């Protein structure tokens, strides 16, 4: 608890209370007393603390984070605003968010959506992720992405059905998968997710903000607008 109070004291000096404390010459002890006497400011300060912590995690990764596996992009590939989604084909909340992503793409012509395969739920979802990257390699990523989620369950049979529906050359895809061409990408996605503190799907990164879960188009849209304005 003491570390949290110390962090909040530092933040209070840097945002809403800055003018008050600098003008009055209050130090840490007085600021601590202020926080204890006015606990209603703590949720705002805690939110600011969490934002700053996430900014410090995102900044060193930004270039790599926003550079997609070739072809694994939705929306405008040349877009000036990038939304990164960590997703798992076995995740029902990711499936639920498909409509949100489509809505956001339609409303934001400058939006590039970088899909990062993060198969953490089942062994079959890892196989689906490999097939998705093979689809990206063949220029059929969006078709597979939509078809795979449309299958509902993730099994060897539904992965093959989605690949066939997407028009993937299955022999070429299997050859690339068996050669281990996509393992480095999947391992790197795991590394980035862990560094960012992402433990579930879907997870979203846009600008300096991270959002967890099926938060809806409105919440993601506000984060996109903030990123565009920053």
C-alpha distance (Angstrom), angle and dihedral (degrees) to the residues before:
residue distance angle dihedral
X1 . . .
X2 3.81 . .
X3 3.82 92.7 .
X4 3.79 89.5 51.8
X5 3.79 93.0 51.6
X6 3.81 90.6 47.2
X7 3.81 90.5 51.1
X8 3.78 92.2 47.4
X9 3.80 91.1 50.1
X10 3.80 89.1 55.3
X11 3.79 91.3 48.4
X12 3.80 94.7 47.1
X13 3.78 86.8 58.9
X14 3.79 89.3 54.8
X15 3.80 107.4 47.2
X16 3.81 136.7 14.8
X17 3.80 96.9 1.6
X18 3.81 98.4 40.2
X19 3.78 97.8 103.6
X20 3.79 93.4 45.3
X21 3.80 95.2 50.9
X22 3.80 98.2 39.9
X23 3.79 92.6 48.0
X24 3.78 93.3 49.8
X25 3.80 95.8 40.8
X26 3.80 92.7 -126.8
X27 3.79 115.9 169.2
X28 3.79 132.6 -154.2
X29 3.80 94.0 -74.8
X30 3.79 92.4 52.8
X31 3.79 91.2 43.8
X32 3.80 89.5 51.5
X33 3.77 89.5 51.4
X34 3.79 90.0 49.4
X35 3.81 91.5 52.4
X36 3.78 92.2 48.9
X37 3.79 91.1 48.5
X38 3.81 93.4 45.1
X39 3.81 106.5 36.5
X40 3.82 91.1 161.4
X41 3.83 88.4 82.3
X42 3.81 91.6 58.9
X43 3.84 98.0 84.0
X44 3.80 90.2 53.4
X45 3.79 91.3 46.3
X46 3.80 91.6 47.1
X47 3.80 90.6 51.7
X48 3.79 89.5 51.0
X49 3.81 90.7 48.9
X50 3.80 91.9 52.0
X51 3.81 91.1 47.4
X52 3.80 91.9 52.0
X53 3.78 91.9 47.9
X54 3.80 90.9 51.7
X55 3.81 91.7 46.4
X56 3.80 89.1 55.1
X57 3.82 90.1 52.5
X58 3.80 96.1 45.3
X59 3.81 98.5 45.7
X60 3.85 98.7 69.6
X61 3.83 91.0 44.5
X62 3.80 100.4 41.5
X63 3.81 99.9 102.7
X64 3.80 93.6 46.2
X65 3.81 93.4 38.5
X66 3.80 93.5 54.9
X67 3.84 94.8 43.1
X68 3.81 104.5 92.7
X69 3.76 128.7 -147.9
X70 3.82 99.7 -96.1
X71 3.79 107.8 -80.8
X72 3.83 97.3 5.4
X73 3.80 93.1 114.9
X74 3.80 135.1 111.5
X75 3.78 126.6 -162.7
X76 3.80 119.3 14.7
X77 3.85 110.1 -2.8
X78 3.82 88.4 -158.6
X79 3.81 94.3 44.6
X80 3.77 119.7 143.1
X81 3.82 94.8 -141.8
X82 3.80 117.6 60.3
X83 3.79 126.1 -155.6
X84 3.80 114.3 -171.4
X85 3.80 118.2 -156.9
X86 3.80 124.2 -167.6
X87 3.79 105.4 -155.6
X88 3.81 144.3 173.0
X89 3.82 123.0 -158.0
X90 3.81 90.1 -140.9
X91 3.82 90.7 57.2
X92 3.80 114.3 103.7
X93 3.82 91.2 -163.3
X94 3.82 89.5 55.6
X95 3.81 88.4 52.1
X96 3.79 89.1 48.9
X97 3.82 89.8 52.8
X98 3.81 94.5 56.4
X99 3.80 91.2 89.5
X100 3.82 90.6 49.3
X101 3.80 91.5 53.5
X102 3.80 91.3 48.7
X103 3.81 90.2 49.6
X104 3.80 92.1 49.7
X105 3.82 92.3 48.6
X106 3.80 91.0 50.9
X107 3.81 91.8 48.9
X108 3.82 95.8 44.1
X109 3.82 114.6 47.8
X110 3.81 89.3 -179.6
X111 3.82 93.3 56.7
X112 3.79 121.7 116.0
X113 3.81 114.5 -170.5
X114 3.80 113.6 -156.5
X115 3.79 111.1 -160.3
X116 3.79 116.2 -150.6
X117 3.77 114.3 -167.1
X118 3.81 108.2 -133.9
X119 3.82 105.7 171.0
X120 3.77 104.2 -176.1
X121 3.80 103.1 140.8
X122 3.81 107.4 65.4
X123 3.78 141.6 -0.8
X124 3.80 88.1 -115.6
X125 3.79 91.6 56.3
X126 3.82 87.7 56.7
X127 3.81 88.5 54.4
X128 3.80 89.5 49.0
X129 3.81 89.5 51.4
X130 3.81 90.6 53.0
X131 3.80 90.3 50.7
X132 3.82 89.6 49.1
X133 3.80 90.3 55.9
X134 3.80 90.0 47.1
X135 3.80 87.1 52.0
X136 3.81 89.8 51.4
X137 3.79 88.9 51.4
X138 3.81 87.9 56.1
X139 3.81 95.5 44.6
X140 3.83 92.4 -108.7
X141 3.80 100.8 104.9
X142 3.81 100.3 120.4
X143 3.81 91.2 46.0
X144 3.81 92.0 52.6
X145 3.81 93.5 40.9
X146 3.79 91.9 56.7
X147 3.80 94.9 39.5
X148 3.81 93.6 49.3
X149 3.78 93.7 52.0
X150 3.79 88.1 44.6
X151 3.81 89.9 60.3
X152 3.82 91.7 65.7
X153 3.79 101.2 -156.1
X154 3.81 120.3 57.0
X155 3.79 112.0 -132.8
X156 3.81 133.7 138.0
X157 3.80 87.5 -98.2
X158 3.82 95.8 51.4
X159 3.81 91.8 45.2
X160 3.80 90.0 55.7
X161 3.80 91.4 44.1
X162 3.81 91.5 51.9
X163 3.80 91.3 46.7
X164 3.80 90.8 51.4
X165 3.80 91.4 47.1
X166 3.81 89.6 50.7
X167 3.79 92.2 52.9
X168 3.79 95.9 -115.9
X169 3.81 121.2 165.3
X170 3.80 94.4 -119.0
X171 3.79 95.8 -165.8
X172 3.81 91.7 54.2
X173 3.81 91.5 43.9
X174 3.81 93.2 50.9
X175 3.80 90.8 47.7
X176 3.82 91.7 52.7
X177 3.80 92.0 46.2
X178 3.82 93.4 48.2
X179 3.81 89.3 49.3
X180 3.82 88.7 57.9
X181 3.80 93.7 -120.6
X182 3.82 93.4 149.4
X183 3.79 102.6 41.2
X184 3.79 94.2 91.1
X185 3.81 91.3 53.6
X186 3.79 92.8 49.5
X187 3.81 92.1 47.6
X188 3.79 90.5 49.1
X189 3.80 90.9 51.2
X190 3.81 89.1 53.5
X191 3.80 90.4 49.8
X192 3.81 92.6 50.8
X193 3.79 93.1 45.5
X194 3.80 92.4 51.3
X195 3.80 92.0 45.8
X196 3.81 89.4 52.8
X197 3.80 92.5 45.7
X198 3.80 93.9 -113.9
X199 3.79 111.3 156.9
X200 3.81 102.6 162.0
X201 3.78 144.8 30.0
X202 2.90 142.2 -69.8
X203 3.78 97.4 33.7
X204 3.79 124.4 165.7
X205 3.79 133.9 -156.0
X206 3.79 120.8 -171.4
X207 3.78 123.4 159.6
X208 3.79 107.1 -37.3
X209 3.78 95.3 -26.2
X210 3.79 133.7 94.8
X211 3.79 124.0 -162.3
X212 3.80 125.6 -169.1
X213 3.77 127.1 -149.4
X214 3.79 135.4 -5.5
X215 3.80 92.6 -33.9
X216 3.81 95.0 159.6
X217 3.78 136.4 -117.1
X218 3.81 94.9 -76.9
X219 3.82 95.2 58.5
X220 3.80 93.1 44.0
X221 3.80 90.1 44.5
X222 3.80 91.3 56.0
X223 3.81 90.1 51.2
X224 3.81 89.9 49.7
X225 3.81 90.6 51.4
X226 3.82 90.5 49.7
X227 3.80 90.9 49.9
X228 3.80 91.2 49.4
X229 3.80 91.8 50.3
X230 3.80 96.2 45.6
